[in-house]
Structures are given as C-alpha cells and as structure tokens.
C-alpha cells in the first residue's frame, strides 16, 4: 500500500506525539492536526490496514517499522527544509508551514542535494 500525503502527515504526527507522550491516542492526533474524531478514525483504519500502525487494546497507537520509516523520513525532510527556509530569512512560522507542504512533493534527488548543500554550509 502506498501512503499518500495525508497518511504521511498522520505518521509524522504520531512519531512527534510519541516523543511527547507515553501513549498516543486518537484524541491526541485530533488535537494536533485539528481534525474530527471520525476523520482521524478513518485514516487510522487505513494506516492499520496498510500495516503502518497498530492500535493496542488499551487505545495506544504505535507505528510499525514500516510506518516509523516513513514518519522519520518525513520528519527529517520537514526539519531540514524548515531550517533552510529560516536560514534564507523566512519567519519560523512560515518556514514550518511551507516545509509541511514541500516535504511531500520534493524528489529524493532534490532533497539529497539540499541536504548535501546544507551540510557543506555547516562545515564552513
């Protein structure tokens, strides 16, 4: 199963919430993303069917290895793109919002080039 942009956002959000909370629940995802409980339930059902998350009987939502791989990749993209935009003078709020849009559509080649460029600047 291929994960689309909205699924990537959910996986990334679950990853971030799991770093802040002992147990990630659907209500936490609703609050973080601003979506209704039914909307979140539908996406969680799709992510569970695709093998990207598991939902424990006590209600905790956990990323599977496949889900975590996607979440970490998206989070890395998000952070790097936001950092580059802020280095260019974009405000933090705008950089974070724009990074969320850009991270999904950027090719691996372009992302790798941006990453290498950012690393080269840090070495100077």
N, C-alpha and C positions, 0 to 999 in steps of 0.2 A: 504494500500500500504506500502510495506517495502522500507525503504530508504537504498540504498547501500552506499559504502564508498565515491564515488564521490558526491552523494547527501548530505551526512553528511558534507563533506568539504565545499560545497556551503552554507549550512545552517549556519555552524560555521563562514564562512567568512561574510555572511550577518549580523550576530549578531555583529561581530567585527566592521564592517563598520558602523553599525547603532549607535555605540557608538562614532564614529568619525565624522559622517556626519548627517546633518538634514534629508537628503533624499538619500537613497541608490538607485543607478541606475544601469542598466545592464553594462554600460561602466565602472563603478567603480569595479564591480566584474571582468570584463575582465582584468582590470589593476592589480588588486590584485592577481588574480590567473594565469595570463599570458595566458589566453585562448582567442580565437577569438570570435567575437560577435555572429556568427551563433552557435558555440558550447555552449555558455552561454545561448542563446535563447532556444535551445533545452532542456537544463537542467531546465531552469526556467519554461518552459511549463510543463515538467514532475512534478516538485515540486508543481506547481499550481494545476495540475490535481489531485495530491495526497492530496491536502489540507494543504500543508506545508508553502506556501507563497501566498500572494495576491499582485497583481500589480494594483496600482491605476491609474486612467485615466491620472494623471499628470506625470506618469512614475516612481513613487516611489515604491520600492519593500519592503514589510513588512512581517515579519514572523507571521504566525498564532500561536495560543497557542501550537499546536502540533509541528510546526516547531521550535518554540522557545525552547520547552522542549528538543528536540534532539540537537539543537545548544548549549544550555547551558551544557548539559551532555558531549558533545564532547569537548567543551572548557575547562570544568573542568578537564577532562581526559588529554587533551593536556598540560595544565598548570602544573598539578601535576606530570605527567611523565617527563616533561622537568625539573622541579625543582629537582626531584630525580636524574635524569641523571647528572645534573650540580653539585649536591652535591657529586656525585661519582667522579667528576673531568672531566666530558665530557665538551668540549667547548660549549658555549652558542649556537653558530650557528649549531653545530652538534646535540646538545640536542633538539633544536627546530625542526630540520628536522626529527630526529628519532622519536620524540614524535608524529609527524604528521602521521607517518607510524604505530606506535604501538597502538595508541589510538583506532583504528578501530577494531583491532583483539583481543584485550585483553578481557577476560571473565569478567563478573561482579564480580565473586568471587575473581579473581586475583586482579582486580582494588581495590576492597574493602579492601583486605589485604594490598596492597601497601599504601592505604590511611591511614589505621589504624597504620601501621608501621611508616609512615611519621609523623603522629600526636604524636605517642609515643616518637619519637626523639625530637620533638619540645617541649615536656613537660619536658625534662631533662635539 
